[in-house]
């Protein structure tokens, strides 16, 4: 079987080419941003996986939704790290940039939403916090799309180089490119994303770049300017449904448009109708916590 040309698919906007992107892996079934969640997403026939990068004290890139650790790890159960907890008025938390990688490797992932995802919570404490390098060297990423979200925040202050520089170098030092992996960078931070693009271009790394938007009206963003620098935008479902012109406007300036996050538990009627409503908007990719269910709906449509 020939490898999938995902770079070509990224330029299509038909339902046939609509991309199923496992949101932090198959995060409805395994604790998010773990190798187990990613591998399960692949087995559920996702076209790719999305994940988030933050930094450690010793400048390693690890896969966590944010540099806060309390909600997604068992750090609160570790007495040896109690002194590192920040006690603000509203927040009691630990931060990735205050842990070395060996220290972070003593933690285990936990389900962020245990009341909604009791099945995933059954796997609490079983999986390590993965590094970006570990994912890049995993066999299951062959011919997949890797959507790399570069997170802003205080963790960037420990880095001697930009997070984009480090991420690009780790990709080039891996076997991912040779195994047909397609790389897409995304960020809510325009400058971080632009820097990643410059680093990729400087090293001849082929990748695409998507600008993440949230709580934004169409009138508040100049899509022509975005299209000069990037390949696409990713917007929330709330934005997509509030202003149906998003897809048409993005496509008119040559941008692909993805949407986040499809969660089957939010279906008001049937799961099929829930996904169908998103599909009918004409977006090019959907981030889904249940990639298997979205894939089933797409397959049933023929």
NORCOR-V962144 format. One record per helix or strand. SS is the DSSP state (2 for helix, 1 for strand). FROM is the first residue (numbers start at 1). LEN is the number of residues. If there is no record, write none. Layout:
ss:SS from:FROM len:LEN
ss:SS from:FROM len:LEN
//
This chain:
ss:2 from:6 len:4
ss:2 from:15 len:3
ss:1 from:19 len:5
ss:2 from:35 len:9
ss:1 from:48 len:8
ss:1 from:61 len:3
ss:1 from:68 len:1
ss:1 from:73 len:1
ss:2 from:75 len:3
ss:2 from:79 len:6
ss:1 from:86 len:2
ss:1 from:92 len:2
ss:1 from:95 len:1
ss:2 from:96 len:3
ss:2 from:101 len:4
ss:1 from:109 len:1
ss:2 from:118 len:4
ss:1 from:131 len:1
ss:2 from:132 len:5
ss:2 from:139 len:3
ss:1 from:145 len:6
ss:2 from:154 len:5
ss:2 from:163 len:10
ss:2 from:177 len:3
ss:1 from:182 len:6
ss:2 from:190 len:13
ss:1 from:208 len:6
ss:2 from:218 len:3
ss:2 from:223 len:7
ss:1 from:232 len:5
ss:2 from:237 len:6
ss:2 from:245 len:8
ss:1 from:256 len:7
ss:2 from:264 len:3
ss:2 from:271 len:9
ss:1 from:285 len:4
ss:2 from:291 len:10
//
